[in-house]
């Protein structure tokens, strides 16, 4: 059951989990549209030429919280490929602070990217996904969709919303033969986490903090999350929809 020549849109594709997801789909021979708020045209070219990549990569700059930009993204996908098989809603941002410590603009930015982004992208993608047998949406949420965390009230709320959105969309779109699933990563060694560790007063202690937050006593790696995203989107998971895959090293089991 091959994914070769499937067209896949990945948001937040320029780094971390998103980049690893792109790499995974390229290895399967997919045509991957790398959508990110930062320009990643050079990166797309390099990734398509990387060892093991047999698919193609194409970059589009887009802010997923802006409806007009999202519509333009999927219009471009339609024009270039004429179809869409998989949407991976991965773009997300984190902002620490209690509600009354954050400005309204900061709160709105997190909600726009983390929750409105998947809503807007899914809304724009649905007409194309309906035409493809076995189409799939994978929403990247977070372990913090399931538990709380200090200073991350807005982030937790948006990621919890993504999980609820996933379940509701799975119900609505099962008759369309569109599967909708969520992946909830735990702490993952992305550039954002690495920057926090390196900026800490004691980087060694900071790394230990992240490692000890899981029962496996280590953080995850981006490719480990990408494997779960690929599985959820692939023909290997044809009887799975409305599900939440928690890939967190057991952090939420403790």
N, C-alpha and C positions, 0 to 999 in steps of 0.2 A: 504494500500500500504506500505508494510514493507521494511525496509532496512536490515533486519536480514540476516546475512551471506554474505553481500557485502564486498568486499575487498577494503580497502581505504588506500592510501598513503598520509600522511600529512608531508610536509617538514617544517622545523623550529618548530618541535613538542615539544621541551623540555620545553618551558616556554611561558608565556603570552597568546596571541591569539591561537598559535598552540596547546598548552596544553589544552586549553578550547575546541578547535575543536575536539581533540582526545577524551576528556571526552564525548562530545555530541554524537559522532559516537559510542562509546562504549555502551552508554545507549540505542542505537538502535540495538545492537546486531551485530555490524560490526566487522570484523577482520581488525584491524588498524595497519599499518606499520608506526612506528614513526621514521622518518628520520630527523637527526639533525647532525650538525657539532660536537656537543658534545655527548659523550656517554650517553645514557639514558636507558640502559637495566634495571637498578634497578627501575627507574621511571615507565617503561612500566609494570613491574610486579606489582608494587604497584597500578597503575591506573586500571589494569585489575581486581584487587581484591577490589577496592573501592565500596562503597555502590552505588547501582544503575547501576553498570557496568555489562552488560550481554554479552559483546563481548570479544574478545581477543586482546592483544597488543603485538607487536613484534618490537624490536628496531634495527635500522641499522644506523651506523655512516657514514655520507656522507657530503662532501662539494659540494653543488649543482652547484657551478661554475666550477667544474672539470668534464669534459666529461667522463673520464674513470671511475670515482667514481659513476657518475650517471648511466652509463651503467651497472656497477656491482650491483647497488641497484635494478634495474628492472630485471636483470637476477636472483637475489635472490628472488624477488617477484614471478617471473615465476616458479622457482624451488619449492618454498614453497607452493604456493597457486594455481598456474596454471591459474590464471585469475586476472584481475584488473577491478574494476567497477568505482572507483572514484579517481581522483588525485586532491589534494588540494595543490597548489603552494603557500605556506605561508612564506617560509624563506625570511628574509630581514634584512638589516642592515642600520643604519643611520650614517652619518658622516657630521658634520657641518663645514662650511668654504666656502669661495668664491673660484672660480676655481683656481686662481693663489696663493691661500694659501694652497692648497692641493697638495700632491705629486702625481705623475702619478700612483704610486702603490696604493695609497688610492682611487683614482678615479676608477681605474680598479677593485678594490675589491668590491666597491659598485655596479658597472655595472655587474660584474660577478655574484654576489649573487642575486641582485634584478631583473635583466632583463635576463641575460643569464641563470640563474637558471630555471625560468619557461620555457624558450625556450628548454633547454636541457632535462629537466624532461618530458615535453610534448612530445618532439620528441621520447624519449625512451619509453614512456608509450603508444603511439598511437597504435602500433601493437596489444597490449593486449586489449586496450579499444575498438578497432574496432570489437572484437569478442563478446562483451557483449551488449545485447540490453539495450538501455537507459543509456549508460555510460555518465560520466560527468567529466568535468574539472572545478574547481573553482580557479581562480587566486585572491589572496589577494593583492590588490593594496593599495590605500590610498586616503584620501580626497585631498592630495597634488598632486595627478594625475590630479586634476581639477583646482587647483589654485596654485599660487606661494607662496613661504615662504622664508624669509630672511635666508641666510646662508645654504640653502638646495637645491642648484641648481642641483646637480647631483642626489640627491634623487628624486626630483620632476621629472626630466627627465626620470629616470628609471621607476617610477611608472606610469607616463603618457604613457610610452612605453608598460607597462603591459596592460593598458586599450585598447590601439590600437591593441596589439597582441590578446587580447580576442576577439575583434570584427572580426578581420581577420580570426582567427581560427574557429570562429563560422560559418562563411561563408563556409570555406573550408570543414568543417567536419560535417555539417548538413546531407549530403548524407550518412555519416557513422553512423548516429544515435548517434552522440556524441554532447552533449550540452556543450557550453563553456561560462561561465559567470564570472564576476568580482565582488568582494566586496571591497568597499572603506571605511575602518574605519576612523573615526575622532580620536581625542585624547582619548586614552584608558589607563586605569590604569594598565599597565603592569609592571613587575619588572624594566624595563628600565626607565619608567617614574617615578616610585617610587624612584629609585636611584637618579635621577636628582632632585627630590623634596627634598629628605633627604640631598643631598649634597649642596643645596642652602644655602646662607647666612641666608635667612629667609624662612624656609620650609613652614610656614603658608602662606606667601605671594606667594611663588612659586605654591602652590596648588591652591590658588585663581586664579592665572594667567591661569592655565589649565582649571579650572572650568568655568571661564568667557569667554573662547574661543568658547563656544557653546551657542546657544540661550536657551538651557535647563538649563544652568548654572551649569553643572556638567560634568565630564568626563564619558566616557563609561566604561563598565566592560567587561572583556574578553568573558564572556558567552553570552553577547548580540551580539557580532560579530559572535561567534560560531553558534548561532541560525540562523543567516543569511546565513552563509556558508552551514550549514546543509540543509536549505530550498532550496538553489540554486542547491544543489546536489541531492535532494530528488525527489521522484515521485510526490510531491506536486507542482513541478515547471516544468512539462513536456512540457509546451508550451513557456518556457523562454530560449532563447539563444542569445548570443551577447549583453546581458544586463549588466548594471553596477548598483549594489545596493549600494547606499551611506548611510552608517550608521554612522552618524557624529554628532548627537544631534543638527542638523540644522546649523552647523558651516559654511557650504558653502552656506546656504540660506541667511545669514545676509549680 
